[in-house]
Amino acid sequence: DSAEASPSVVFENTERCNPKCLRILLENISGLTIDADFTVELIPEINVAVATFIKNIDTKEFVEKCSQHKRVKEFNMTARLLESTQSIKAENLPESISSDYLTVYFESARNGGGPVADVQLFPEENSAIITFCDHKGNS
């Protein structure tokens, strides 16, 4: 178990809870405000949402609260911490993008980045896989 819990929580089986309802539900459970204290990214293709907390909270405790919450159970949703990874996929990239540009962009502290070990471009998909030296630089 890592000493530092992920600031992101994954919600699976979100298809029965519309996006606005999910945001309000998460505000109710956390007691926090969307946009100011946390963000929610929806991935409708796989019925998943990811809540990322800007405000420092105990995300393990939050996951436990969600797992026991009546409405979360009614929607058949599950909550878990987002596991750390060293690689991310960047999509919808401009055709002219270079691996050097992506390296510099993702190493920028202003963009939440960190040291990049490798960039693999997939021009036919307008995407790239960025691999960091450690998992801290991929928020």
trRosetta pair geometry for C-beta under 8 A, 3 or more apart (Angstrom, degrees):
i j d omega theta_ij theta_ji phi_ij phi_ji
2 5 7.0 151 82 -82 99 36
2 84 6.9 69 -40 -8 160 136
5 58 7.2 68 43 -158 151 54
5 59 4.8 -168 131 52 127 105
5 60 5.2 -119 -111 -34 155 96
5 81 6.1 -105 -168 -124 94 144
6 9 7.6 150 100 -65 107 51
6 59 6.2 -91 80 86 63 159
6 81 4.6 133 41 -178 116 102
6 82 4.8 -151 152 62 155 75
6 83 7.0 -117 -49 -97 148 15
6 84 6.5 -162 -84 -58 108 77
7 52 5.7 52 118 -163 96 74
7 53 4.8 -128 -175 56 87 84
7 54 7.9 81 173 -73 134 21
7 56 7.8 -71 -112 -114 110 55
7 59 6.3 -176 -130 -50 28 142
7 139 7.3 27 47 -133 123 122
8 50 5.5 2 -172 -178 114 104
8 51 6.8 161 -152 83 60 46
8 52 4.5 -21 -97 -99 89 78
8 53 7.4 -162 -78 10 38 73
8 59 7.6 26 46 -141 18 155
8 81 7.3 100 84 -166 60 60
8 82 3.8 -15 98 20 109 135
9 50 7.1 159 77 -156 41 56
9 51 4.8 -10 57 59 95 98
9 52 8.0 -176 20 -78 63 36
9 53 7.7 49 -5 -24 100 102
9 59 5.7 -165 -60 -165 103 109
9 62 6.3 -104 -62 106 153 120
9 63 5.8 -169 -130 -80 121 90
9 66 7.3 136 168 -5 146 158
9 79 5.6 5 173 -169 115 101
9 80 7.1 161 -158 80 71 26
9 81 6.2 -53 -106 -104 65 42
9 82 6.6 -131 -87 -20 13 86
10 48 6.2 -22 -167 -165 95 111
10 49 7.7 150 -158 81 48 45
10 50 5.5 -23 -101 -102 64 79
10 79 7.1 156 80 -152 50 49
10 80 5.4 -19 58 64 99 79
10 81 7.4 37 12 125 88 11
10 82 5.1 116 -37 -79 99 79
11 14 5.5 77 118 -72 106 112
11 22 7.1 163 93 -155 161 124
11 48 6.6 150 79 -160 57 57
11 49 4.5 -7 56 59 111 91
11 50 7.4 -165 18 -78 76 30
11 51 6.9 55 -18 -11 110 100
11 66 7.6 -113 -100 180 100 148
11 77 5.3 -3 -173 -177 98 124
11 78 7.2 160 -153 78 50 44
11 79 5.4 -17 -98 -97 72 76
12 47 6.8 63 -168 111 59 90
12 48 5.5 -19 -105 -105 61 84
12 77 6.6 153 74 -159 47 68
12 78 4.8 -9 53 55 101 95
12 79 7.9 -168 16 -75 73 30
12 80 7.7 10 -7 14 110 103
13 16 7.4 0 154 13 84 100
13 47 5.8 20 -114 139 23 125
13 75 7.3 150 118 136 98 84
13 76 5.2 -85 143 114 143 88
13 77 5.0 -165 79 -108 93 50
13 78 6.2 74 21 7 113 82
14 17 5.5 -77 -164 54 69 98
14 22 6.2 15 -155 -92 116 143
14 42 7.4 -139 107 -136 154 91
14 47 5.1 176 43 180 73 71
14 48 6.3 136 5 -107 119 12
14 49 5.0 92 -77 -11 163 104
14 75 7.5 14 -132 155 43 128
14 77 6.0 48 -86 -110 59 116
15 47 4.5 -43 -42 -124 94 120
16 75 4.8 -179 85 -152 113 79
16 76 6.5 74 22 38 143 97
16 77 7.8 -138 52 -50 101 90
17 21 5.0 -134 -173 97 79 118
17 22 4.8 104 131 -69 115 88
17 25 6.8 -37 -166 -1 138 152
17 75 4.5 7 -47 -139 113 148
17 77 6.5 -25 2 -50 137 133
18 21 4.7 87 57 12 76 110
18 22 7.0 -142 94 -11 35 89
19 22 5.6 -55 -146 33 29 113
19 23 6.5 30 157 -20 64 103
19 40 7.6 158 -160 113 86 131
19 42 5.6 -52 -106 -65 112 149
19 49 7.8 153 -119 -99 74 134
20 23 5.8 -52 -152 33 32 112
20 24 6.6 28 153 -14 65 106
21 24 5.9 -58 -150 39 31 108
21 25 6.1 35 152 -23 66 109
22 25 5.5 -54 -145 36 30 115
22 26 6.3 28 157 -17 65 106
22 40 6.6 157 117 -174 112 158
22 42 7.9 121 63 -90 153 107
22 49 5.9 126 164 -7 154 173
23 26 6.0 -57 -150 36 28 108
23 27 6.5 30 151 -19 63 104
23 34 5.0 4 -169 -72 107 157
23 40 5.6 -139 -95 19 85 151
24 27 5.6 -53 -150 35 34 113
24 28 6.3 37 151 -22 66 105
25 28 5.6 -54 -151 34 31 114
25 29 6.4 23 155 -15 66 107
25 69 7.9 125 -179 137 102 149
25 71 5.7 -140 -133 110 119 140
25 72 7.2 137 169 -69 131 77
26 29 5.8 -52 -141 39 33 107
26 30 5.9 13 165 -2 68 115
26 32 8.0 -41 138 62 84 95
26 34 7.1 85 84 -76 113 102
26 38 7.1 -108 143 89 128 140
26 40 6.6 155 28 -75 161 129
26 51 5.6 -179 -147 -100 151 148
27 30 6.4 -68 -135 50 23 96
27 31 7.6 82 173 -92 55 6
27 32 6.4 -118 -132 75 61 54
27 33 6.4 36 -129 -111 111 35
27 34 5.8 -72 -68 -28 110 90
28 31 7.9 13 179 -66 20 46
28 71 8.0 46 81 31 143 147
29 62 7.2 98 132 -159 110 82
29 65 5.6 143 -177 126 104 119
29 66 5.8 55 180 -86 159 73
29 69 5.6 -50 -106 -83 120 155
29 72 7.6 44 -79 -43 146 121
30 37 7.3 179 128 115 134 134
30 38 6.9 14 103 3 173 145
30 53 7.9 -170 -145 -104 148 115
30 57 7.0 -9 -155 -150 108 176
30 62 6.1 13 -102 -131 92 118
30 65 7.9 139 -82 86 52 147
32 36 7.6 -152 172 82 87 90
32 37 3.6 -122 180 100 117 154
32 38 5.8 78 111 -1 138 108
32 53 7.5 56 86 -131 174 98
32 55 6.0 -160 -133 41 136 142
32 57 7.2 -97 -50 -50 142 147
33 36 4.3 17 90 46 114 116
33 37 5.0 108 52 6 63 108
33 38 8.0 157 84 27 38 75
34 37 7.3 -60 -79 51 15 81
34 38 6.3 -58 -118 74 52 77
34 39 7.2 89 -165 -110 77 35
34 40 6.6 -39 -136 -4 116 106
35 38 7.9 -4 -7 71 18 39
35 39 6.7 62 -97 -94 41 74
36 54 7.4 -133 141 61 33 136
36 55 7.8 30 125 -40 72 115
37 53 6.7 -21 154 -150 76 76
37 54 5.8 -159 -170 54 26 95
37 55 4.1 -24 -149 -4 86 125
38 51 5.4 21 165 -179 131 95
38 52 6.2 168 -158 83 80 41
38 53 4.6 -36 -98 -105 104 55
38 54 6.0 -161 -84 8 38 79
38 55 6.8 -70 -49 25 78 90
39 51 7.2 168 84 -151 42 52
39 52 5.2 -8 56 55 91 94
39 54 7.0 74 -15 -36 88 104
40 49 5.6 0 -173 179 101 116
40 50 7.2 157 -154 79 52 43
40 51 5.1 -20 -98 -97 78 73
40 52 7.9 178 -83 17 31 68
41 49 6.8 161 81 -160 45 63
41 50 4.8 -10 57 57 97 95
41 52 7.2 28 -3 -6 105 108
42 48 7.8 150 -161 92 48 50
42 49 5.1 -26 -105 -106 62 89
43 46 5.4 -9 125 45 109 94
43 47 7.8 -30 93 40 76 13
43 48 4.5 -8 62 70 110 94
43 49 6.9 -176 20 -85 73 36
43 50 7.2 45 -11 -10 110 98
44 47 6.9 27 -157 -79 41 42
50 82 6.2 43 -140 -72 113 136
52 139 7.7 127 -157 -170 138 93
53 56 7.3 118 129 -103 116 19
53 57 5.3 -99 -173 29 158 104
53 59 6.3 -157 11 -81 139 105
53 62 7.8 163 -55 -10 143 169
57 61 7.6 -112 156 60 90 107
57 62 6.0 65 125 -45 124 128
58 61 3.9 43 108 15 116 117
58 62 6.6 161 94 -18 62 84
59 62 5.1 -50 -144 36 40 118
59 63 6.3 47 154 -24 68 98
59 81 5.9 99 125 -106 121 99
60 63 5.8 -49 -152 32 31 112
60 64 6.6 32 148 -18 61 105
60 81 6.8 -21 -87 -58 66 127
61 64 5.5 -54 -153 35 34 115
61 65 6.4 38 149 -21 66 103
62 65 5.6 -50 -149 34 33 114
62 66 6.4 34 152 -20 65 104
62 79 7.8 -106 125 152 79 144
63 66 5.7 -53 -149 36 31 113
63 67 6.3 34 153 -23 64 106
63 79 4.8 -166 -141 121 73 108
63 80 6.2 63 -145 -117 134 26
63 81 6.1 -71 -55 -47 150 74
64 67 5.7 -53 -147 33 30 113
64 68 6.6 13 158 -6 62 110
65 68 6.2 -74 -154 45 27 100
65 69 6.2 43 150 -47 67 104
66 69 5.5 -44 -145 8 33 120
66 72 5.1 129 -179 -91 71 167
66 77 7.8 -70 168 106 109 111
66 79 3.9 30 102 10 142 158
67 72 7.0 -96 -99 108 16 144
67 78 7.4 24 -107 -148 84 63
67 79 5.9 -123 -58 48 75 101
68 73 8.0 -18 -175 -42 20 117
69 72 4.2 76 74 9 103 112
69 73 6.8 -175 90 -10 52 86
70 73 5.9 -64 -155 37 27 110
70 74 6.4 28 152 -22 66 107
71 74 5.3 -49 -144 34 36 115
71 75 6.4 28 158 -11 67 105
72 75 6.1 -62 -151 43 28 105
72 77 5.1 -89 -164 63 76 105
72 79 6.8 -38 -160 -22 143 114
73 76 7.3 27 -179 -79 36 36
84 135 3.9 62 171 165 116 151
84 138 7.9 122 -161 55 73 120
85 88 7.0 125 95 -67 119 66
85 135 6.2 140 71 -128 19 107
85 138 6.4 -83 78 92 78 160
86 117 7.7 3 166 21 117 132
86 131 5.7 32 132 -159 95 78
86 132 5.2 -136 -167 57 71 80
86 133 7.8 -119 -154 90 112 9
86 134 6.9 -87 -116 -164 100 17
86 135 5.2 -82 -79 -79 64 75
86 138 7.1 170 -149 -27 23 144
87 129 5.6 5 -174 -180 118 99
87 130 6.6 160 -151 82 64 45
87 131 4.5 -25 -94 -98 92 74
87 132 7.3 -166 -79 11 39 73
87 138 7.6 59 94 -109 3 152
88 129 7.4 169 83 -152 35 56
88 130 5.4 -12 58 57 84 96
88 132 7.9 38 0 -20 95 104
88 138 5.0 166 -35 -157 120 114
89 127 5.9 5 -179 -180 96 121
89 128 7.3 165 -153 83 56 39
89 129 5.6 -30 -98 -98 71 69
89 130 7.9 169 -94 16 21 75
90 93 5.9 66 124 -62 104 114
90 102 6.9 -167 40 -138 156 121
90 127 6.2 166 86 -156 54 67
90 128 5.0 -3 53 56 102 88
90 129 8.0 -176 17 -85 74 21
90 130 6.2 46 -15 -13 111 114
91 125 7.6 -66 -130 145 83 99
91 126 7.0 68 -170 103 57 84
91 127 4.7 -16 -107 -104 61 105
92 126 6.0 24 -125 122 20 121
92 127 7.7 34 -7 -82 34 77
93 97 4.6 -62 165 8 117 155
93 102 7.8 -20 -129 -83 143 119
93 126 4.9 -172 52 173 71 76
93 127 6.2 149 6 -95 110 27
93 128 6.2 39 -28 -6 158 101
94 97 5.0 125 66 -41 79 94
94 126 7.6 138 31 -152 1 108
95 123 7.0 61 -150 -157 70 94
95 126 6.6 -60 -82 -106 60 100
97 101 5.8 -122 -162 68 73 132
97 102 6.4 65 166 -49 114 102
97 121 7.3 179 97 -125 98 121
97 128 7.4 -111 113 -29 134 134
98 101 4.6 101 58 2 83 99
98 102 7.1 -150 95 -1 47 85
98 121 8.0 -62 -157 -72 30 147
99 102 5.6 -54 -148 40 37 113
99 103 6.2 45 151 -27 67 103
99 119 4.1 159 -155 93 95 127
99 120 7.9 20 -112 -84 122 11
99 121 5.5 -108 -68 -36 95 113
99 128 7.3 165 -106 -138 75 141
100 103 5.7 -52 -149 31 30 114
100 104 6.5 25 156 -13 64 106
101 104 6.0 -60 -151 40 30 107
101 105 6.1 30 153 -21 67 110
102 105 5.5 -54 -141 38 31 113
102 106 6.0 14 166 -6 67 111
102 116 7.8 147 123 -142 80 167
102 119 4.9 133 91 -140 125 148
102 121 7.7 169 4 -80 150 94
102 128 5.7 -55 -127 97 167 165
102 130 6.2 -142 158 -88 116 117
103 106 6.5 -67 -144 45 21 97
103 107 6.1 16 158 -17 62 115
103 116 4.8 -151 -142 70 74 149
103 119 5.4 -110 -64 -24 85 137
103 130 7.9 173 -92 -133 50 106
104 107 5.9 -62 -143 39 26 109
104 108 6.9 46 153 -44 60 96
105 108 5.9 -45 -166 3 31 118
105 111 6.2 15 172 17 69 171
105 113 7.2 145 128 -52 49 156
106 111 6.8 -98 -113 99 33 133
106 113 4.3 158 172 -126 46 134
106 114 7.9 -36 149 43 79 45
106 116 5.3 84 91 -72 113 126
106 119 7.9 155 30 -88 138 114
106 130 5.1 170 -78 -172 175 154
106 132 7.5 -126 148 -83 120 94
106 137 7.2 91 160 152 88 111
107 113 5.1 -132 -106 125 5 133
107 114 6.8 -42 -133 120 54 13
107 115 6.2 36 -124 -106 100 32
107 116 5.3 -92 -63 -7 94 100
107 137 7.6 -6 -117 -167 47 141
108 111 4.3 65 82 15 109 104
108 113 5.0 74 53 32 52 127
109 112 7.6 48 -173 -78 37 14
109 113 6.6 -101 -77 56 27 73
109 114 7.9 61 -94 -82 66 54
112 137 7.6 144 139 -160 61 53
112 139 4.4 -101 170 74 128 98
113 116 7.4 -25 -180 -51 119 97
113 132 7.8 -166 -167 -105 75 119
113 137 5.1 31 177 -172 48 100
113 138 7.8 37 -128 -83 56 37
114 132 5.4 56 77 -155 103 127
114 133 6.8 -114 129 42 104 92
114 134 6.7 -67 129 58 147 83
114 136 5.5 92 -54 91 163 84
114 137 2.0 -119 32 -85 109 126
114 138 7.4 -66 29 -34 109 56
115 132 6.5 105 82 -164 57 78
115 133 4.1 -5 96 9 111 130
115 134 7.4 53 56 15 102 82
115 137 6.3 -165 35 -33 48 163
116 119 6.4 16 166 -49 134 95
116 130 6.0 -62 -134 -170 116 99
116 131 7.1 102 -165 77 72 50
116 132 5.9 -64 -108 -107 49 56
116 133 7.1 -139 -104 -23 2 83
116 137 7.5 -130 -68 120 60 146
117 131 4.9 -58 64 109 102 96
117 132 6.2 84 1 161 93 13
117 133 4.9 133 -55 -76 99 61
118 129 7.9 3 110 105 97 89
118 130 7.6 169 90 -155 55 40
118 131 4.3 12 54 48 93 116
119 128 5.8 1 -173 176 90 128
119 129 7.5 164 -154 82 44 51
119 130 5.5 -6 -108 -108 79 71
119 131 7.5 -152 -70 23 38 73
120 128 6.2 163 82 -160 50 72
120 129 4.6 4 52 50 106 96
120 131 7.9 47 -5 -11 96 104
121 128 4.9 -29 -105 -102 53 101
122 125 4.4 2 122 39 116 109
122 126 7.7 -39 95 28 78 15
122 127 4.9 -8 61 69 111 82
122 128 6.3 -179 16 -85 76 43
122 129 7.6 59 -17 -12 111 85
123 126 7.0 24 -163 -78 38 44
130 138 7.7 166 97 -113 106 100
132 135 6.7 133 78 -95 126 25
132 136 7.6 -143 141 55 147 53
132 137 4.2 175 -143 68 144 110
132 138 5.3 -133 -9 -51 142 101
133 137 7.2 51 40 18 76 137
134 137 6.6 96 69 4 70 96
135 138 6.2 -60 -162 22 54 116
136 139 7.8 -22 174 -28 47 101
